[in-house]
Amino acid sequence: MIPLNYAILKHITTVKEASVNCVMDALKTQYGHFKAFKKHSIMNALMTAEANGLIEETRFDMDSNQELRVFYRAHKEGAETINKYIKN
């Protein structure tokens, strides 16, 4: 099992786009018991990856609870970098 932050990045390379809730849903069975498996921690990992140029924001909207949802995707260069350093 790879570290949670690596799993978050790898997941983003496998989908068209994802929000923090999408990432949590996808990784819950493997990582749901991790102490860092919290919404704010995963959002922090996504925002850090964006700040480092690995992923980019694609859109945002409001969910049914009127909470902001930000969606991210791995652009070509970001996906190549992630996949180069984080092997399956």
N, CA, C and O atoms as a CHARMM CRD file, in Angstrom:
* protein
*
  352
    1    1 MET  N      0.84700  -1.17100   0.00000 PROA 1      0.00000
    2    1 MET  CA     0.00000   0.00000   0.00000 PROA 1      0.00000
    3    1 MET  C      0.89700   1.23900   0.00000 PROA 1      0.00000
    4    1 MET  O      1.82300   1.34800   0.80300 PROA 1      0.00000
    5    2 ILE  N      0.60900   2.16200  -0.90700 PROA 2      0.00000
    6    2 ILE  CA     1.40500   3.38700  -0.98800 PROA 2      0.00000
    7    2 ILE  C      0.88200   4.41600   0.01800 PROA 2      0.00000
    8    2 ILE  O     -0.26000   4.30900   0.46600 PROA 2      0.00000
    9    3 PRO  N      1.69300   5.40100   0.37600 PROA 3      0.00000
   10    3 PRO  CA     1.22800   6.43400   1.30500 PROA 3      0.00000
   11    3 PRO  C     -0.01700   7.15400   0.77200 PROA 3      0.00000
   12    3 PRO  O     -0.22500   7.23700  -0.43900 PROA 3      0.00000
   13    4 LEU  N     -0.83100   7.66300   1.67800 PROA 4      0.00000
   14    4 LEU  CA    -2.09100   8.30600   1.31600 PROA 4      0.00000
   15    4 LEU  C     -1.88900   9.44500   0.32200 PROA 4      0.00000
   16    4 LEU  O     -2.61700   9.51600  -0.66800 PROA 4      0.00000
   17    5 ASN  N     -0.93900  10.32800   0.54900 PROA 5      0.00000
   18    5 ASN  CA    -0.73100  11.44600  -0.37200 PROA 5      0.00000
   19    5 ASN  C     -0.37900  10.95200  -1.77200 PROA 5      0.00000
   20    5 ASN  O     -0.79900  11.55400  -2.76000 PROA 5      0.00000
   21    6 TYR  N      0.37800   9.88000  -1.86900 PROA 6      0.00000
   22    6 TYR  CA     0.70000   9.29500  -3.16800 PROA 6      0.00000
   23    6 TYR  C     -0.57000   8.74000  -3.81300 PROA 6      0.00000
   24    6 TYR  O     -0.79000   8.91600  -5.01200 PROA 6      0.00000
   25    7 ALA  N     -1.39300   8.08000  -3.02700 PROA 7      0.00000
   26    7 ALA  CA    -2.64000   7.50600  -3.54300 PROA 7      0.00000
   27    7 ALA  C     -3.56400   8.60100  -4.06700 PROA 7      0.00000
   28    7 ALA  O     -4.23900   8.40900  -5.07800 PROA 7      0.00000
   29    8 ILE  N     -3.60000   9.73200  -3.39700 PROA 8      0.00000
   30    8 ILE  CA    -4.41800  10.86500  -3.84300 PROA 8      0.00000
   31    8 ILE  C     -3.93400  11.32300  -5.21300 PROA 8      0.00000
   32    8 ILE  O     -4.73500  11.49800  -6.13200 PROA 8      0.00000
   33    9 LEU  N     -2.63100  11.51700  -5.34900 PROA 9      0.00000
   34    9 LEU  CA    -2.07500  11.95400  -6.63000 PROA 9      0.00000
   35    9 LEU  C     -2.32100  10.92200  -7.73000 PROA 9      0.00000
   36    9 LEU  O     -2.72000  11.28100  -8.83800 PROA 9      0.00000
   37   10 LYS  N     -2.08900   9.65900  -7.43300 PROA 10     0.00000
   38   10 LYS  CA    -2.31100   8.60500  -8.43100 PROA 10     0.00000
   39   10 LYS  C     -3.77600   8.56700  -8.86100 PROA 10     0.00000
   40   10 LYS  O     -4.07900   8.39000 -10.04100 PROA 10     0.00000
   41   11 HSD  N     -4.67700   8.73200  -7.90400 PROA 11     0.00000
   42   11 HSD  CA    -6.10900   8.71400  -8.24600 PROA 11     0.00000
   43   11 HSD  C     -6.44200   9.84200  -9.21500 PROA 11     0.00000
   44   11 HSD  O     -7.18100   9.63300 -10.17700 PROA 11     0.00000
   45   12 ILE  N     -5.91500  11.01500  -8.97500 PROA 12     0.00000
   46   12 ILE  CA    -6.19500  12.16100  -9.84300 PROA 12     0.00000
   47   12 ILE  C     -5.72400  11.88300 -11.27400 PROA 12     0.00000
   48   12 ILE  O     -6.30300  12.41000 -12.22400 PROA 12     0.00000
   49   13 THR  N     -4.69100  11.07000 -11.43700 PROA 13     0.00000
   50   13 THR  CA    -4.21000  10.76200 -12.79500 PROA 13     0.00000
   51   13 THR  C     -5.10700   9.75900 -13.51700 PROA 13     0.00000
   52   13 THR  O     -4.95500   9.55500 -14.72200 PROA 13     0.00000
   53   14 THR  N     -6.03300   9.13400 -12.80400 PROA 14     0.00000
   54   14 THR  CA    -6.86000   8.09000 -13.41300 PROA 14     0.00000
   55   14 THR  C     -8.28100   8.53800 -13.74000 PROA 14     0.00000
   56   14 THR  O     -9.05900   7.77000 -14.30600 PROA 14     0.00000
   57   15 VAL  N     -8.62300   9.77100 -13.38900 PROA 15     0.00000
   58   15 VAL  CA    -9.98100  10.27000 -13.61100 PROA 15     0.00000
   59   15 VAL  C     -9.93500  11.57600 -14.40300 PROA 15     0.00000
   60   15 VAL  O     -8.91000  12.25700 -14.43500 PROA 15     0.00000
   61   16 LYS  N    -11.04500  11.91200 -15.03400 PROA 16     0.00000
   62   16 LYS  CA   -11.12200  13.15800 -15.79600 PROA 16     0.00000
   63   16 LYS  C    -10.96000  14.35000 -14.86200 PROA 16     0.00000
   64   16 LYS  O    -10.21900  15.28500 -15.16800 PROA 16     0.00000
   65   17 GLU  N    -11.64500  14.32200 -13.73400 PROA 17     0.00000
   66   17 GLU  CA   -11.55000  15.34600 -12.69700 PROA 17     0.00000
   67   17 GLU  C    -12.11800  14.76900 -11.40800 PROA 17     0.00000
   68   17 GLU  O    -12.87300  13.79600 -11.42600 PROA 17     0.00000
   69   18 ALA  N    -11.74400  15.38100 -10.29100 PROA 18     0.00000
   70   18 ALA  CA   -12.23500  14.89000  -9.00500 PROA 18     0.00000
   71   18 ALA  C    -12.20700  16.00700  -7.97500 PROA 18     0.00000
   72   18 ALA  O    -11.33100  16.87100  -7.99200 PROA 18     0.00000
   73   19 SER  N    -13.17700  15.96900  -7.08700 PROA 19     0.00000
   74   19 SER  CA   -13.21600  16.86800  -5.92900 PROA 19     0.00000
   75   19 SER  C    -12.69400  16.09000  -4.72200 PROA 19     0.00000
   76   19 SER  O    -12.43200  14.89100  -4.81200 PROA 19     0.00000
   77   20 VAL  N    -12.55100  16.76900  -3.61800 PROA 20     0.00000
   78   20 VAL  CA   -12.08600  16.08700  -2.40100 PROA 20     0.00000
   79   20 VAL  C    -13.04600  14.95300  -2.03200 PROA 20     0.00000
   80   20 VAL  O    -12.60100  13.89400  -1.58900 PROA 20     0.00000
   81   21 ASN  N    -14.34300  15.15700  -2.20800 PROA 21     0.00000
   82   21 ASN  CA   -15.31300  14.10300  -1.88200 PROA 21     0.00000
   83   21 ASN  C    -15.17100  12.91100  -2.82500 PROA 21     0.00000
   84   21 ASN  O    -15.30800  11.76400  -2.40000 PROA 21     0.00000
   85   22 CYS  N    -14.89800  13.17500  -4.09700 PROA 22     0.00000
   86   22 CYS  CA   -14.67300  12.08900  -5.06500 PROA 22     0.00000
   87   22 CYS  C    -13.45800  11.25900  -4.65700 PROA 22     0.00000
   88   22 CYS  O    -13.49000  10.02900  -4.68700 PROA 22     0.00000
   89   23 VAL  N    -12.39300  11.95300  -4.27700 PROA 23     0.00000
   90   23 VAL  CA   -11.16400  11.27100  -3.85700 PROA 23     0.00000
   91   23 VAL  C    -11.43500  10.43400  -2.61600 PROA 23     0.00000
   92   23 VAL  O    -10.99700   9.28600  -2.53100 PROA 23     0.00000
   93   24 MET  N    -12.15300  11.00200  -1.65700 PROA 24     0.00000
   94   24 MET  CA   -12.45600  10.26400  -0.42500 PROA 24     0.00000
   95   24 MET  C    -13.29300   9.03000  -0.71300 PROA 24     0.00000
   96   24 MET  O    -13.04000   7.96500  -0.15000 PROA 24     0.00000
   97   25 ASP  N    -14.28200   9.16000  -1.58000 PROA 25     0.00000
   98   25 ASP  CA   -15.11400   8.00700  -1.93600 PROA 25     0.00000
   99   25 ASP  C    -14.27600   6.90900  -2.58500 PROA 25     0.00000
  100   25 ASP  O    -14.45800   5.72800  -2.29200 PROA 25     0.00000
  101   26 ALA  N    -13.36900   7.29900  -3.45900 PROA 26     0.00000
  102   26 ALA  CA   -12.54800   6.32800  -4.17700 PROA 26     0.00000
  103   26 ALA  C    -11.54600   5.61700  -3.27700 PROA 26     0.00000
  104   26 ALA  O    -11.24800   4.44200  -3.49200 PROA 26     0.00000
  105   27 LEU  N    -11.02700   6.30800  -2.28300 PROA 27     0.00000
  106   27 LEU  CA    -9.96300   5.74400  -1.44500 PROA 27     0.00000
  107   27 LEU  C    -10.43400   5.24100  -0.08200 PROA 27     0.00000
  108   27 LEU  O     -9.63400   4.71800   0.69500 PROA 27     0.00000
  109   28 LYS  N    -11.70700   5.39200   0.21000 PROA 28     0.00000
  110   28 LYS  CA   -12.22300   5.07000   1.54400 PROA 28     0.00000
  111   28 LYS  C    -11.96200   3.62700   1.98000 PROA 28     0.00000
  112   28 LYS  O    -11.58900   3.39100   3.12900 PROA 28     0.00000
  113   29 THR  N    -12.15300   2.66400   1.08300 PROA 29     0.00000
  114   29 THR  CA   -11.99500   1.26900   1.50500 PROA 29     0.00000
  115   29 THR  C    -10.55800   0.95300   1.90200 PROA 29     0.00000
  116   29 THR  O    -10.33100   0.17700   2.83000 PROA 29     0.00000
  117   30 GLN  N     -9.58100   1.54800   1.20600 PROA 30     0.00000
  118   30 GLN  CA    -8.18100   1.26800   1.53300 PROA 30     0.00000
  119   30 GLN  C     -7.63000   2.16500   2.63100 PROA 30     0.00000
  120   30 GLN  O     -6.83100   1.71800   3.45400 PROA 30     0.00000
  121   31 TYR  N     -8.04900   3.42600   2.65200 PROA 31     0.00000
  122   31 TYR  CA    -7.40800   4.40200   3.52500 PROA 31     0.00000
  123   31 TYR  C     -8.34100   5.00700   4.58300 PROA 31     0.00000
  124   31 TYR  O     -7.91900   5.87200   5.35100 PROA 31     0.00000
  125   32 GLY  N     -9.57600   4.57000   4.62900 PROA 32     0.00000
  126   32 GLY  CA   -10.55300   5.13600   5.55000 PROA 32     0.00000
  127   32 GLY  C    -10.15600   5.06800   7.01600 PROA 32     0.00000
  128   32 GLY  O    -10.62300   5.87700   7.81800 PROA 32     0.00000
  129   33 HSD  N     -9.31200   4.12600   7.37400 PROA 33     0.00000
  130   33 HSD  CA    -8.88500   3.97800   8.76900 PROA 33     0.00000
  131   33 HSD  C     -7.66200   4.83300   9.11100 PROA 33     0.00000
  132   33 HSD  O     -7.26700   4.89500  10.27500 PROA 33     0.00000
  133   34 PHE  N     -7.06100   5.48600   8.12800 PROA 34     0.00000
  134   34 PHE  CA    -5.88900   6.32900   8.37300 PROA 34     0.00000
  135   34 PHE  C     -6.28700   7.56900   9.16800 PROA 34     0.00000
  136   34 PHE  O     -7.35200   8.14500   8.94700 PROA 34     0.00000
  137   35 LYS  N     -5.43800   7.96400  10.07500 PROA 35     0.00000
  138   35 LYS  CA    -5.67600   9.16200  10.87900 PROA 35     0.00000
  139   35 LYS  C     -5.79900  10.41000   9.99800 PROA 35     0.00000
  140   35 LYS  O     -6.59200  11.30200  10.30000 PROA 35     0.00000
  141   36 ALA  N     -5.02800  10.47900   8.92400 PROA 36     0.00000
  142   36 ALA  CA    -5.03000  11.63800   8.03500 PROA 36     0.00000
  143   36 ALA  C     -6.15600  11.60500   7.00400 PROA 36     0.00000
  144   36 ALA  O     -6.26100  12.51100   6.17700 PROA 36     0.00000
  145   37 PHE  N     -6.99100  10.58100   7.04400 PROA 37     0.00000
  146   37 PHE  CA    -8.09000  10.48600   6.07800 PROA 37     0.00000
  147   37 PHE  C     -9.24500  11.36400   6.53500 PROA 37     0.00000
  148   37 PHE  O    -10.30300  10.88300   6.94200 PROA 37     0.00000
  149   38 LYS  N     -9.00600  12.65900   6.45400 PROA 38     0.00000
  150   38 LYS  CA    -9.99000  13.67700   6.82500 PROA 38     0.00000
  151   38 LYS  C    -10.10500  14.63900   5.65300 PROA 38     0.00000
  152   38 LYS  O     -9.15300  14.83500   4.89800 PROA 38     0.00000
  153   39 LYS  N    -11.27600  15.23400   5.51100 PROA 39     0.00000
  154   39 LYS  CA   -11.53900  16.12300   4.37700 PROA 39     0.00000
  155   39 LYS  C    -10.50100  17.23800   4.28800 PROA 39     0.00000
  156   39 LYS  O     -9.98400  17.51300   3.20500 PROA 39     0.00000
  157   40 HSD  N    -10.19500  17.87600   5.40200 PROA 40     0.00000
  158   40 HSD  CA    -9.25100  19.00000   5.36500 PROA 40     0.00000
  159   40 HSD  C     -7.83700  18.54100   4.98800 PROA 40     0.00000
  160   40 HSD  O     -7.10800  19.28100   4.32700 PROA 40     0.00000
  161   41 SER  N     -7.45000  17.35600   5.39000 PROA 41     0.00000
  162   41 SER  CA    -6.11800  16.84100   5.04600 PROA 41     0.00000
  163   41 SER  C     -6.01500  16.51500   3.56600 PROA 41     0.00000
  164   41 SER  O     -4.99100  16.78600   2.93800 PROA 41     0.00000
  165   42 ILE  N     -7.06300  15.93900   3.01000 PROA 42     0.00000
  166   42 ILE  CA    -7.05500  15.60200   1.59600 PROA 42     0.00000
  167   42 ILE  C     -7.13200  16.86800   0.75300 PROA 42     0.00000
  168   42 ILE  O     -6.47700  16.96500  -0.28500 PROA 42     0.00000
  169   43 MET  N     -7.92700  17.83600   1.19400 PROA 43     0.00000
  170   43 MET  CA    -7.97600  19.11800   0.49400 PROA 43     0.00000
  171   43 MET  C     -6.60900  19.78700   0.51700 PROA 43     0.00000
  172   43 MET  O     -6.18200  20.36900  -0.48100 PROA 43     0.00000
  173   44 ASN  N     -5.93100  19.70700   1.63600 PROA 44     0.00000
  174   44 ASN  CA    -4.59000  20.27600   1.74900 PROA 44     0.00000
  175   44 ASN  C     -3.62600  19.60000   0.76100 PROA 44     0.00000
  176   44 ASN  O     -2.81100  20.27300   0.13000 PROA 44     0.00000
  177   45 ALA  N     -3.72100  18.29000   0.63200 PROA 45     0.00000
  178   45 ALA  CA    -2.86400  17.56400  -0.31000 PROA 45     0.00000
  179   45 ALA  C     -3.15100  17.99000  -1.74800 PROA 45     0.00000
  180   45 ALA  O     -2.22500  18.15600  -2.54300 PROA 45     0.00000
  181   46 LEU  N     -4.42500  18.16800  -2.08400 PROA 46     0.00000
  182   46 LEU  CA    -4.79200  18.60100  -3.43200 PROA 46     0.00000
  183   46 LEU  C     -4.30900  20.02400  -3.70000 PROA 46     0.00000
  184   46 LEU  O     -3.78800  20.31100  -4.77800 PROA 46     0.00000
  185   47 MET  N     -4.47800  20.90400  -2.73500 PROA 47     0.00000
  186   47 MET  CA    -4.04600  22.29300  -2.91300 PROA 47     0.00000
  187   47 MET  C     -2.52700  22.39400  -3.01400 PROA 47     0.00000
  188   47 MET  O     -2.00700  23.22900  -3.75400 PROA 47     0.00000
  189   48 THR  N     -1.82100  21.55200  -2.27800 PROA 48     0.00000
  190   48 THR  CA    -0.35900  21.52300  -2.36400 PROA 48     0.00000
  191   48 THR  C      0.08500  21.03200  -3.73600 PROA 48     0.00000
  192   48 THR  O      1.00800  21.58900  -4.33000 PROA 48     0.00000
  193   49 ALA  N     -0.57100  19.98900  -4.23700 PROA 49     0.00000
  194   49 ALA  CA    -0.24500  19.47800  -5.56700 PROA 49     0.00000
  195   49 ALA  C     -0.51400  20.53800  -6.63400 PROA 49     0.00000
  196   49 ALA  O      0.23800  20.65500  -7.60100 PROA 49     0.00000
  197   50 GLU  N     -1.57300  21.29900  -6.45800 PROA 50     0.00000
  198   50 GLU  CA    -1.86900  22.37900  -7.40400 PROA 50     0.00000
  199   50 GLU  C     -0.79400  23.46900  -7.31900 PROA 50     0.00000
  200   50 GLU  O     -0.30900  23.94800  -8.34400 PROA 50     0.00000
  201   51 ALA  N     -0.43200  23.85100  -6.10900 PROA 51     0.00000
  202   51 ALA  CA     0.59400  24.88000  -5.92700 PROA 51     0.00000
  203   51 ALA  C      1.93700  24.45100  -6.51700 PROA 51     0.00000
  204   51 ALA  O      2.72100  25.29300  -6.95400 PROA 51     0.00000
  205   52 ASN  N      2.20100  23.15800  -6.52900 PROA 52     0.00000
  206   52 ASN  CA     3.44500  22.61900  -7.07800 PROA 52     0.00000
  207   52 ASN  C      3.34800  22.31800  -8.57000 PROA 52     0.00000
  208   52 ASN  O      4.30300  21.81500  -9.16200 PROA 52     0.00000
  209   53 GLY  N      2.21000  22.61800  -9.18100 PROA 53     0.00000
  210   53 GLY  CA     2.06600  22.46300 -10.62000 PROA 53     0.00000
  211   53 GLY  C      1.76800  21.06900 -11.12100 PROA 53     0.00000
  212   53 GLY  O      1.85200  20.81400 -12.32200 PROA 53     0.00000
  213   54 LEU  N      1.41800  20.15000 -10.21400 PROA 54     0.00000
  214   54 LEU  CA     1.13300  18.77400 -10.63200 PROA 54     0.00000
  215   54 LEU  C     -0.29500  18.58800 -11.12700 PROA 54     0.00000
  216   54 LEU  O     -0.55000  17.76300 -12.00500 PROA 54     0.00000
  217   55 ILE  N     -1.21800  19.34700 -10.56900 PROA 55     0.00000
  218   55 ILE  CA    -2.62100  19.27300 -10.97100 PROA 55     0.00000
  219   55 ILE  C     -3.14000  20.69300 -11.13900 PROA 55     0.00000
  220   55 ILE  O     -2.48000  21.66000 -10.76000 PROA 55     0.00000
  221   56 GLU  N     -4.33400  20.80300 -11.71200 PROA 56     0.00000
  222   56 GLU  CA    -4.93200  22.12700 -11.87800 PROA 56     0.00000
  223   56 GLU  C     -6.41400  22.07800 -11.54600 PROA 56     0.00000
  224   56 GLU  O     -7.06200  21.03700 -11.65800 PROA 56     0.00000
  225   57 GLU  N     -6.92900  23.21300 -11.13900 PROA 57     0.00000
  226   57 GLU  CA    -8.34300  23.35300 -10.84500 PROA 57     0.00000
  227   57 GLU  C     -9.09400  23.38600 -12.16900 PROA 57     0.00000
  228   57 GLU  O     -8.69000  24.08300 -13.09900 PROA 57     0.00000
  229   58 THR  N    -10.19500  22.62600 -12.25600 PROA 58     0.00000
  230   58 THR  CA   -10.97500  22.61200 -13.48700 PROA 58     0.00000
  231   58 THR  C    -12.26900  23.40200 -13.36300 PROA 58     0.00000
  232   58 THR  O    -12.68200  24.08500 -14.30000 PROA 58     0.00000
  233   59 ARG  N    -12.89600  23.30900 -12.21800 PROA 59     0.00000
  234   59 ARG  CA   -14.15700  24.03000 -12.00200 PROA 59     0.00000
  235   59 ARG  C    -14.50600  23.99800 -10.52900 PROA 59     0.00000
  236   59 ARG  O    -13.85400  23.31700  -9.73800 PROA 59     0.00000
  237   60 PHE  N    -15.52700  24.73200 -10.17400 PROA 60     0.00000
  238   60 PHE  CA   -16.04400  24.68900  -8.81500 PROA 60     0.00000
  239   60 PHE  C    -17.54000  24.92800  -8.86200 PROA 60     0.00000
  240   60 PHE  O    -18.05900  25.55200  -9.78800 PROA 60     0.00000
  241   61 ASP  N    -18.22900  24.41900  -7.84000 PROA 61     0.00000
  242   61 ASP  CA   -19.66200  24.62700  -7.69800 PROA 61     0.00000
  243   61 ASP  C    -20.04600  24.43900  -6.23400 PROA 61     0.00000
  244   61 ASP  O    -19.18700  24.24700  -5.37300 PROA 61     0.00000
  245   62 MET  N    -21.32200  24.49600  -5.97100 PROA 62     0.00000
  246   62 MET  CA   -21.82300  24.29500  -4.61700 PROA 62     0.00000
  247   62 MET  C    -22.53300  22.94300  -4.56900 PROA 62     0.00000
  248   62 MET  O    -23.28400  22.59500  -5.48000 PROA 62     0.00000
  249   63 ASP  N    -22.28800  22.18300  -3.49400 PROA 63     0.00000
  250   63 ASP  CA   -22.97500  20.90600  -3.35200 PROA 63     0.00000
  251   63 ASP  C    -24.35300  21.12600  -2.73800 PROA 63     0.00000
  252   63 ASP  O    -24.76700  22.26600  -2.52900 PROA 63     0.00000
  253   64 SER  N    -25.05500  20.05300  -2.45200 PROA 64     0.00000
  254   64 SER  CA   -26.41900  20.15500  -1.91800 PROA 64     0.00000
  255   64 SER  C    -26.47300  20.78100  -0.52400 PROA 64     0.00000
  256   64 SER  O    -27.52400  21.25600  -0.09400 PROA 64     0.00000
  257   65 ASN  N    -25.33700  20.78100   0.18100 PROA 65     0.00000
  258   65 ASN  CA   -25.25400  21.41000   1.50700 PROA 65     0.00000
  259   65 ASN  C    -24.72000  22.83600   1.42600 PROA 65     0.00000
  260   65 ASN  O    -24.37800  23.44100   2.44200 PROA 65     0.00000
  261   66 GLN  N    -24.65400  23.35900   0.21600 PROA 66     0.00000
  262   66 GLN  CA   -24.14000  24.70700  -0.03300 PROA 66     0.00000
  263   66 GLN  C    -22.67500  24.87600   0.39200 PROA 66     0.00000
  264   66 GLN  O    -22.25800  25.94900   0.82700 PROA 66     0.00000
  265   67 GLU  N    -21.91000  23.78800   0.25500 PROA 67     0.00000
  266   67 GLU  CA   -20.46900  23.83400   0.48600 PROA 67     0.00000
  267   67 GLU  C    -19.76500  23.89200  -0.86500 PROA 67     0.00000
  268   67 GLU  O    -20.18000  23.24100  -1.82300 PROA 67     0.00000
  269   68 LEU  N    -18.71200  24.66800  -0.92600 PROA 68     0.00000
  270   68 LEU  CA   -17.94900  24.79600  -2.15500 PROA 68     0.00000
  271   68 LEU  C    -17.24300  23.48500  -2.49100 PROA 68     0.00000
  272   68 LEU  O    -16.59300  22.87800  -1.64000 PROA 68     0.00000
  273   69 ARG  N    -17.38400  23.06200  -3.74600 PROA 69     0.00000
  274   69 ARG  CA   -16.65500  21.89300  -4.24700 PROA 69     0.00000
  275   69 ARG  C    -15.70000  22.38400  -5.32400 PROA 69     0.00000
  276   69 ARG  O    -16.10500  23.05600  -6.27200 PROA 69     0.00000
  277   70 VAL  N    -14.44300  22.04500  -5.16700 PROA 70     0.00000
  278   70 VAL  CA   -13.42900  22.38900  -6.15800 PROA 70     0.00000
  279   70 VAL  C    -12.99400  21.09500  -6.82700 PROA 70     0.00000
  280   70 VAL  O    -12.69400  20.11000  -6.15200 PROA 70     0.00000
  281   71 PHE  N    -12.95900  21.10000  -8.14000 PROA 71     0.00000
  282   71 PHE  CA   -12.56700  19.92700  -8.90900 PROA 71     0.00000
  283   71 PHE  C    -11.17600  20.15000  -9.50600 PROA 71     0.00000
  284   71 PHE  O    -10.83800  21.24900  -9.94600 PROA 71     0.00000
  285   72 TYR  N    -10.39100  19.08900  -9.50800 PROA 72     0.00000
  286   72 TYR  CA    -9.01900  19.12900 -10.01000 PROA 72     0.00000
  287   72 TYR  C     -8.81900  18.04400 -11.05500 PROA 72     0.00000
  288   72 TYR  O     -9.54900  17.05400 -11.10000 PROA 72     0.00000
  289   73 ARG  N     -7.81300  18.25600 -11.89300 PROA 73     0.00000
  290   73 ARG  CA    -7.39400  17.23800 -12.84900 PROA 73     0.00000
  291   73 ARG  C     -5.88000  17.28800 -12.96900 PROA 73     0.00000
  292   73 ARG  O     -5.24900  18.30500 -12.67900 PROA 73     0.00000
  293   74 ALA  N     -5.32300  16.19400 -13.39300 PROA 74     0.00000
  294   74 ALA  CA    -3.88600  16.15400 -13.66600 PROA 74     0.00000
  295   74 ALA  C     -3.71100  16.44800 -15.14600 PROA 74     0.00000
  296   74 ALA  O     -4.16000  15.67500 -15.99200 PROA 74     0.00000
  297   75 HSD  N     -3.06100  17.56100 -15.46500 PROA 75     0.00000
  298   75 HSD  CA    -2.76200  17.85600 -16.86400 PROA 75     0.00000
  299   75 HSD  C     -1.66900  16.89600 -17.33500 PROA 75     0.00000
  300   75 HSD  O     -1.09200  16.16400 -16.53000 PROA 75     0.00000
  301   76 LYS  N     -1.39000  16.90000 -18.62200 PROA 76     0.00000
  302   76 LYS  CA    -0.47700  15.90900 -19.21400 PROA 76     0.00000
  303   76 LYS  C      0.87800  15.87900 -18.51500 PROA 76     0.00000
  304   76 LYS  O      1.35400  14.81100 -18.13100 PROA 76     0.00000
  305   77 GLU  N      1.49500  17.03600 -18.35000 PROA 77     0.00000
  306   77 GLU  CA     2.82600  17.09500 -17.74100 PROA 77     0.00000
  307   77 GLU  C      2.78200  16.67100 -16.26700 PROA 77     0.00000
  308   77 GLU  O      3.68100  15.98700 -15.78000 PROA 77     0.00000
  309   78 GLY  N      1.72800  17.08800 -15.57400 PROA 78     0.00000
  310   78 GLY  CA     1.58500  16.70300 -14.17400 PROA 78     0.00000
  311   78 GLY  C      1.40300  15.20700 -14.00800 PROA 78     0.00000
  312   78 GLY  O      2.01100  14.59200 -13.13200 PROA 78     0.00000
  313   79 ALA  N      0.56000  14.61900 -14.85800 PROA 79     0.00000
  314   79 ALA  CA     0.32800  13.17200 -14.80500 PROA 79     0.00000
  315   79 ALA  C      1.61700  12.41500 -15.11400 PROA 79     0.00000
  316   79 ALA  O      1.91800  11.40800 -14.47300 PROA 79     0.00000
  317   80 GLU  N      2.37400  12.90000 -16.09500 PROA 80     0.00000
  318   80 GLU  CA     3.64000  12.24400 -16.42600 PROA 80     0.00000
  319   80 GLU  C      4.60800  12.29600 -15.24800 PROA 80     0.00000
  320   80 GLU  O      5.28200  11.30900 -14.95200 PROA 80     0.00000
  321   81 THR  N      4.67900  13.43200 -14.58400 PROA 81     0.00000
  322   81 THR  CA     5.56900  13.58000 -13.42800 PROA 81     0.00000
  323   81 THR  C      5.12600  12.67400 -12.29200 PROA 81     0.00000
  324   81 THR  O      5.94700  11.97800 -11.69500 PROA 81     0.00000
  325   82 ILE  N      3.83300  12.67600 -11.98700 PROA 82     0.00000
  326   82 ILE  CA     3.31200  11.83700 -10.91100 PROA 82     0.00000
  327   82 ILE  C      3.60900  10.37300 -11.21000 PROA 82     0.00000
  328   82 ILE  O      4.10000   9.64800 -10.34500 PROA 82     0.00000
  329   83 ASN  N      3.31200   9.93700 -12.42800 PROA 83     0.00000
  330   83 ASN  CA     3.49800   8.53000 -12.79700 PROA 83     0.00000
  331   83 ASN  C      4.96700   8.13400 -12.90900 PROA 83     0.00000
  332   83 ASN  O      5.30300   6.95800 -12.76900 PROA 83     0.00000
  333   84 LYS  N      5.84000   9.10100 -13.15700 PROA 84     0.00000
  334   84 LYS  CA     7.27400   8.82200 -13.21400 PROA 84     0.00000
  335   84 LYS  C      7.82000   8.50400 -11.81700 PROA 84     0.00000
  336   84 LYS  O      8.65200   7.61200 -11.65000 PROA 84     0.00000
  337   85 TYR  N      7.34100   9.24300 -10.82800 PROA 85     0.00000
  338   85 TYR  CA     7.89300   9.09900  -9.47900 PROA 85     0.00000
  339   85 TYR  C      7.07900   8.18000  -8.56600 PROA 85     0.00000
  340   85 TYR  O      7.60800   7.65300  -7.58800 PROA 85     0.00000
  341   86 ILE  N      5.81200   7.98700  -8.87700 PROA 86     0.00000
  342   86 ILE  CA     4.96800   7.10800  -8.06100 PROA 86     0.00000
  343   86 ILE  C      4.52500   5.94900  -8.94700 PROA 86     0.00000
  344   86 ILE  O      3.62500   6.08800  -9.77500 PROA 86     0.00000
  345   87 LYS  N      5.16400   4.82800  -8.75800 PROA 87     0.00000
  346   87 LYS  CA     4.85900   3.63400  -9.56600 PROA 87     0.00000
  347   87 LYS  C      3.66200   2.90800  -9.00300 PROA 87     0.00000
  348   87 LYS  O      3.34400   3.03400  -7.82100 PROA 87     0.00000
  349   88 ASN  N      3.00000   2.14700  -9.85600 PROA 88     0.00000
  350   88 ASN  CA     1.81800   1.36800  -9.41600 PROA 88     0.00000
  351   88 ASN  C      2.19200   0.26000  -8.48100 PROA 88     0.00000
  352   88 ASN  O      1.32200  -0.48100  -8.02400 PROA 88     0.00000
